[in-house]
Amino acid sequence: MSEQAANKNNKLIVVIILVAVVIISGLAAVIFLLLGKDEAPVDPVEKNLIGGQIQYEQGVIALNQEDLQKAFDEAVQKTKEGYITVDFNNRAESSDGKKFLCYLGNSVENTYDAYFNMYLDSTFSDQILLTGLIPPGSGIDNFTSEIDLDPGTYEAVLVLTQVEDDHSTIHSQTNLGITLVVNG
């Protein structure tokens, strides 16, 4: 009987270990799902374009005058080839960190409607502006940041995206640097 009792004890220990492993695995899965659960990212296009999906192409980000001039020269050449012209001030100013004065325009030389996105860095993670569609020859002279900025100077990324007539197909994009100055 002692051998049978030992076998029962061994089986009981194995069952207890298996149950413990299953419970621990279940708890780990629940914890992982709860901690790893982020809010679904909001597609910025959905604010202004129905059913569109924006994929940013890798491109030049102008963060100084030399890069800005190079990007401008490339934009002029692309316009000659039927692409995109940039019409904007590369410096925006604010006294409160929210409302900025700056001209952002879709050049009259362009043939497609466009919209602007602006981000605080080149990873496109901190969006501070998304405009609606702007027809060629039109623009805005101020904007409100989605993020309150503290006093200081910020090097941001401005993305001009032209869309086809269906308002969801990207025709062309260009990324440029823009300096944001918050006076305080």
ABEGO torsion letter per residue (X at the ends): XAAAAAAAAAAAAAAAAAAAAAAAAAAAAAAAAAAABBBBBBBAAAAABBGBBBBBBBBBBBABAAAAAAAAAAAAAAAAAGBBBBBBBABBBBAAGABBBBBBBBBAABABBBBBBBBABAAGABBABBBBBBBBGBBBABBBBABBBBBEBBBBBBBBBBBBAAGABBABBBBBBBBBBBBX
